[in-house]
Amino acid sequence: MQTYIKRSAEAIIKNDLKNFPVVAILGSRQCGKSTLAKEIGKKIKNFLYLDLEKPSDLRKLEDAELFFNANPENIFCLDEIQLKNELFPILRSLIDENRKNGRFIILGSASRDLIEKSSESLAGRISFINLSPFSVNEVNKIKNFDLNKFWLFGAYPDSLLATNSEASFRWRENFIKTYIERDLPQLGLKISSLTIRRLLSICAHFHGQIVNYQKISQALGIDYHAIQKYLDIFEQSFIIRRVLPYENNLKKRLIKSPKLYIRDSGIFHTIMGIDSKNNLLGSPYAGSSWEGMVVENILTELSAWRSYFYRTSIGNELDLILEKGQKKIAVEIKLATAPDMGKGFYNALADTNPDEAWIIAPVKGYYPLKKNVFVSSLEYFLEKMKKKVL
């Protein structure tokens, strides 16, 4: 039996349970929603977990209003609630009759219908929390933690904690198959599994690059606007992330399309057929893979910061610009233990004028490179940013 690994979202969820009647935990399948909810439920009196994929639990809710009213002392956790959308107006009615904070925890695989219907029916009564797979600072205290393994296997619990690389790779292959054949059609992607797989592969080839919808459209022979809609669904289901470009008042010719990433490094490696550390480090995609892994961890852990990338038509570039209040932090990501920063990096700093610049590299700790410019490990940077007083 695996030991529970404490999640960063746990404290946020516990606080929201004190302030909202419904707390919704959204995230892709297998990212740890159920495990987290059950762990929180161990410390809640009369906690009742219902898995709506189980026929026996689903039958209990055939007359949901009667069931909930018959159990007024229970705190209910409803898993995969998107399978029973008709519950939302019932929850609203029950809450309006007797508003009690923390009565419902609902879990969903980020379906578009789940978000729309709950926002519609439960406005002002619900808190939304997006749960990602593990972040590096959630798992780096585990005995024998290996950053390269975390990078190679990805952050999904069953993949990262698999007994060996073959088991991890097979788990990810099955995850992708289920995602393509079951999850995406449920989210409204009405194209063949083969076309979805091709689209996902093309997204992987754009990993860390400016997305070109026209090229994708031409490659698949699918309308440009349909491609944008399909990628919206990919994003809603947490398989890709798009980072928007930074715009300032300078008269620069800025890139205006988003950058695209496969969110989980292990899923990216599986799509690209990278199944070992040696294959990864020898791959032409190693640099973009490292960048994507770092970006995902930063944006997951520092979700309260606004995030952008910066690039001009003449090559001045920063992988991330983070803003919160009046604070601006620049981030560049390098797969090198002694990163050599070029003219484009320093020109981009001059363009954007951040308070600090951090170069995230596979190093231990951190060291200053120039005034307010630091080279740092991912773990150190995240710890430093979480403690930052604004």
SULTAFEN-V239447 format. One record per residue. N is the residue number from 1. PSI is psi in whole degrees, -180 to 180 (999 if undefined). OMEGA is omega in degrees with one decimal (999 if undefined). D_LAST is the distance of its C-alpha to the last C-alpha in Angstrom with 2 decimals. Layout:
BEGIN
n={N/N}
psi={PSI/PSI}
omega={OMEGA/OMEGA}
d_last={D_LAST/D_LAST}
END
This chain:
BEGIN
n={1/2/3/4/5/6/7/8/9/10/11/12/13/14/15/16/17/18/19/20/21/22/23/24/25/26/27/28/29/30/31/32/33/34/35/36/37/38/39/40/41/42/43/44/45/46/47/48/49/50/51/52/53/54/55/56/57/58/59/60/61/62/63/64/65/66/67/68/69/70/71/72/73/74/75/76/77/78/79/80/81/82/83/84/85/86/87/88/89/90/91/92/93/94/95/96/97/98/99/100/101/102/103/104/105/106/107/108/109/110/111/112/113/114/115/116/117/118/119/120/121/122/123/124/125/126/127/128/129/130/131/132/133/134/135/136/137/138/139/140/141/142/143/144/145/146/147/148/149/150/151/152/153/154/155/156/157/158/159/160/161/162/163/164/165/166/167/168/169/170/171/172/173/174/175/176/177/178/179/180/181/182/183/184/185/186/187/188/189/190/191/192/193/194/195/196/197/198/199/200/201/202/203/204/205/206/207/208/209/210/211/212/213/214/215/216/217/218/219/220/221/222/223/224/225/226/227/228/229/230/231/232/233/234/235/236/237/238/239/240/241/242/243/244/245/246/247/248/249/250/251/252/253/254/255/256/257/258/259/260/261/262/263/264/265/266/267/268/269/270/271/272/273/274/275/276/277/278/279/280/281/282/283/284/285/286/287/288/289/290/291/292/293/294/295/296/297/298/299/300/301/302/303/304/305/306/307/308/309/310/311/312/313/314/315/316/317/318/319/320/321/322/323/324/325/326/327/328/329/330/331/332/333/334/335/336/337/338/339/340/341/342/343/344/345/346/347/348/349/350/351/352/353/354/355/356/357/358/359/360/361/362/363/364/365/366/367/368/369/370/371/372/373/374/375/376/377/378/379/380/381/382/383/384/385/386/387/388/389/390}
psi={129/143/138/134/120/135/145/-31/-12/-46/-38/-44/-45/-40/-43/-30/-23/-13/-10/143/-34/132/122/125/113/143/168/163/144/17/-6/13/-50/-43/-44/-46/-42/-37/-44/-38/-23/-25/11/126/138/36/130/117/128/125/110/0/-12/122/-37/-40/-37/-37/-32/-23/19/-38/82/-41/-43/-43/-46/-42/-28/-12/61/-20/-9/149/119/135/116/108/139/49/-19/-14/-10/69/-25/-8/-26/-49/-28/-44/-42/-46/-44/-40/-41/-29/-38/89/112/116/144/20/-29/132/123/139/137/152/44/30/147/-41/-39/-48/-45/-47/-38/-38/-38/-47/-26/22/130/-4/-3/143/136/132/122/125/123/168/-177/144/162/-36/-4/-24/-6/-3/-2/143/134/28/137/114/-38/-37/-44/-44/-46/-49/-23/-177/-3/132/-48/-26/-49/-37/10/154/-26/173/-34/-44/-40/-45/-41/-40/-44/-38/-44/-36/-48/-41/-46/-41/-45/-44/-24/-53/-48/-43/-36/-26/3/12/95/58/167/156/-36/-42/-39/-44/-41/-41/-41/-38/-41/-41/-41/-36/-19/3/122/8/168/127/135/95/-34/-42/-41/-43/-45/-40/-36/-11/35/144/140/-46/-33/-39/-44/-40/-43/-40/-30/-43/-40/-42/-40/-26/15/25/-30/164/137/129/128/153/150/135/133/-175/-1/150/66/150/99/148/134/-5/155/162/148/139/141/124/-41/127/-37/-41/-42/-47/-38/-44/-39/1/23/111/9/162/-43/-42/-37/-52/-25/2/145/-12/4/-46/-45/-31/-46/-44/-47/-41/-43/-45/-46/-42/-41/-47/-27/-49/-29/46/-18/-13/140/140/140/169/163/128/135/168/-15/8/6/127/142/135/-37/144/125/132/138/123/-128/5/137/126/131/142/130/144/126/135/70/138/-18/72/135/110/129/-177/-37/-34/-50/-33/-39/-37/-41/-38/-43/-19/58/163/-37/157/135/132/112/122/165/70/171/135/-134/164/149/141/-44/-178/122/20/124/146/134/155/159/-44/-44/-44/-46/-43/-44/-44/-35/-25/-4/130/126/999}
omega={-178.0/175.8/178.6/177.7/-175.2/-178.5/179.7/-176.6/-173.2/-178.7/179.4/-179.5/-180.0/178.3/-179.4/177.2/177.5/-170.7/-179.4/174.4/-178.2/171.9/179.9/175.3/-176.2/177.4/-178.4/175.6/173.0/179.7/176.5/-177.8/-176.1/179.7/180.0/-178.8/179.6/178.1/176.4/-178.8/178.6/-177.0/179.8/178.2/177.1/177.2/-179.0/-178.5/177.2/178.3/-173.5/169.8/178.3/-179.5/-178.2/177.8/-179.9/179.9/179.4/-175.9/176.1/168.4/-170.9/-177.5/178.7/-177.9/-179.1/-179.6/178.7/-178.4/-171.3/-177.8/-175.3/166.3/-172.1/170.0/-176.0/-175.2/-177.6/-174.1/178.7/177.5/179.7/-175.9/-178.4/176.9/-172.2/177.9/176.7/177.7/179.8/-178.4/-179.8/-179.5/-179.1/176.6/-176.8/-177.1/-179.9/-177.7/176.3/-176.7/-177.4/166.5/179.2/-178.2/-180.0/-178.1/171.5/-179.2/179.7/179.6/179.5/-177.0/-177.3/-175.0/-179.3/177.3/-178.1/-172.0/-169.5/-179.7/-179.2/-177.4/-169.4/172.3/177.9/175.4/175.7/178.9/174.8/166.7/-175.5/166.0/-174.1/-177.5/170.5/-172.8/-172.8/174.3/177.5/178.9/178.8/176.7/-178.3/-178.3/178.9/176.8/177.3/178.9/-176.8/-174.4/-174.3/-167.4/176.1/-174.6/-176.6/176.9/-177.1/-174.7/177.1/-174.4/179.1/-174.7/179.8/178.9/178.6/-178.3/179.8/178.1/-178.9/175.9/179.4/176.8/-179.0/179.8/179.5/179.0/-177.6/-169.9/-177.5/-171.5/-176.3/174.8/177.3/-179.6/174.7/178.9/-171.5/173.8/-174.0/177.8/179.8/179.6/177.1/-179.6/178.5/179.3/178.7/177.7/178.3/176.6/179.1/178.4/174.4/-175.5/179.8/-178.3/173.5/-178.0/179.6/-175.5/-178.7/178.8/178.3/178.9/180.0/-178.0/-176.8/-176.6/-178.6/-178.1/-179.5/-177.6/176.4/177.6/178.7/178.6/-179.1/178.6/173.0/-179.7/174.1/-177.4/179.0/-179.8/169.9/179.3/174.4/172.7/172.8/179.4/-175.7/178.4/177.4/177.9/175.8/-175.1/179.9/-179.0/179.4/173.9/-174.0/170.6/-172.8/176.7/-179.4/168.9/-175.7/175.6/160.6/-167.4/-176.9/-176.3/179.1/176.9/176.6/-178.3/179.5/177.9/-177.1/178.0/179.5/-170.9/178.8/179.3/-179.4/178.1/-179.8/-176.2/178.1/-175.7/172.9/179.8/-176.0/-177.7/-179.7/177.0/177.1/178.4/-178.7/178.9/-179.8/179.3/-177.9/179.7/179.8/-175.3/174.7/-175.7/-176.7/-173.5/178.2/178.0/171.4/-173.5/179.9/163.5/-179.2/175.5/174.9/-179.2/179.2/170.1/171.4/-167.4/169.7/-177.4/178.4/163.5/180.0/-179.8/174.5/-173.2/178.9/-175.4/178.8/-178.7/175.3/179.5/170.8/-172.0/-176.4/173.9/-178.6/-178.8/175.5/-173.0/178.8/-172.9/-175.4/-176.8/-177.8/178.3/-177.0/174.8/179.1/175.9/178.4/179.2/-167.9/174.6/177.9/175.5/179.1/173.2/-178.9/176.2/-176.5/-174.1/178.2/-178.8/174.5/176.3/179.3/171.4/179.6/176.6/173.6/177.9/179.3/174.7/-173.4/168.0/-171.7/166.9/177.1/-176.8/-179.2/-179.3/-178.5/177.9/-179.6/-177.4/-179.7/179.8/-172.9/177.3/-176.6/999}
d_last={41.77/38.22/35.68/32.83/29.54/26.56/24.40/20.63/21.49/23.66/21.23/20.08/23.79/24.79/22.31/23.48/27.06/26.57/25.51/27.55/31.28/30.81/28.27/28.93/28.10/28.76/29.29/32.07/35.11/34.98/31.19/31.39/31.11/34.32/33.70/30.30/31.81/34.79/32.72/30.82/34.26/35.70/33.88/34.82/38.24/40.54/38.39/40.53/39.74/41.70/41.84/43.13/44.51/46.97/50.03/50.48/47.01/47.40/50.74/49.13/47.31/50.42/50.25/46.54/46.60/49.46/47.77/44.47/46.35/48.60/45.61/43.52/41.98/40.70/37.18/37.90/36.31/37.75/37.43/38.11/38.21/38.64/42.25/42.92/41.13/43.50/41.60/38.77/40.79/42.26/38.86/37.97/41.26/40.86/37.35/38.55/41.51/39.51/35.73/34.60/31.10/31.03/34.63/34.24/32.36/33.34/33.05/33.73/33.95/31.83/34.92/34.68/37.06/35.00/31.91/34.04/36.26/33.70/31.54/34.83/36.17/33.21/30.75/28.74/30.12/28.41/25.12/24.88/23.44/24.09/25.17/25.53/27.75/26.37/23.27/23.75/21.63/23.74/26.92/26.40/27.46/30.79/33.76/34.74/31.71/32.30/29.65/32.54/34.08/30.88/30.74/34.50/34.95/31.78/29.69/32.12/33.13/36.88/36.60/34.35/36.35/39.74/42.36/42.84/41.95/44.95/44.00/40.41/41.72/44.25/41.69/39.61/42.81/43.66/40.18/40.48/44.04/43.08/40.13/42.50/45.55/44.15/40.49/40.35/43.64/42.37/39.40/41.85/42.34/46.08/47.03/48.88/47.35/48.52/46.68/43.46/43.81/44.41/41.38/39.18/40.71/40.01/36.34/36.27/37.80/35.03/32.37/29.58/31.36/31.30/33.22/36.53/37.93/41.15/41.94/41.36/43.56/46.30/46.19/46.68/48.80/46.54/45.40/42.12/40.77/41.87/39.91/36.71/37.56/38.28/34.99/33.24/35.04/34.11/30.43/30.87/32.47/29.64/31.88/30.24/26.83/26.53/23.52/23.50/23.60/20.94/22.32/21.48/23.65/25.33/28.97/28.84/30.98/28.43/29.37/29.06/30.06/27.80/27.82/29.43/29.00/31.02/28.28/29.96/31.14/34.18/35.30/34.94/37.07/39.68/40.07/40.53/42.92/40.86/41.96/41.40/39.08/41.66/41.97/38.22/37.79/40.90/39.92/39.10/36.31/34.59/31.92/31.06/31.19/28.72/26.38/26.76/26.18/22.91/21.72/22.72/20.91/17.59/17.91/19.20/16.60/13.55/15.21/12.28/11.42/14.03/16.34/19.07/21.42/22.62/26.28/28.69/32.45/32.95/30.88/27.48/25.35/22.08/22.18/18.69/15.95/12.79/10.64/7.92/7.24/7.80/6.85/10.27/11.75/15.55/17.67/21.41/23.62/26.80/29.58/30.48/30.02/30.01/28.53/29.93/27.70/29.75/29.72/28.33/25.05/24.58/25.81/23.27/20.45/22.18/22.46/18.87/17.06/14.01/11.52/12.99/15.98/17.11/20.76/21.45/24.96/27.33/26.60/25.80/22.49/21.11/22.17/21.14/23.22/22.26/19.59/16.20/18.41/18.89/21.45/20.48/21.96/20.59/20.19/18.24/15.81/15.21/14.83/12.37/10.14/10.57/9.48/6.30/3.79/0.00}
END
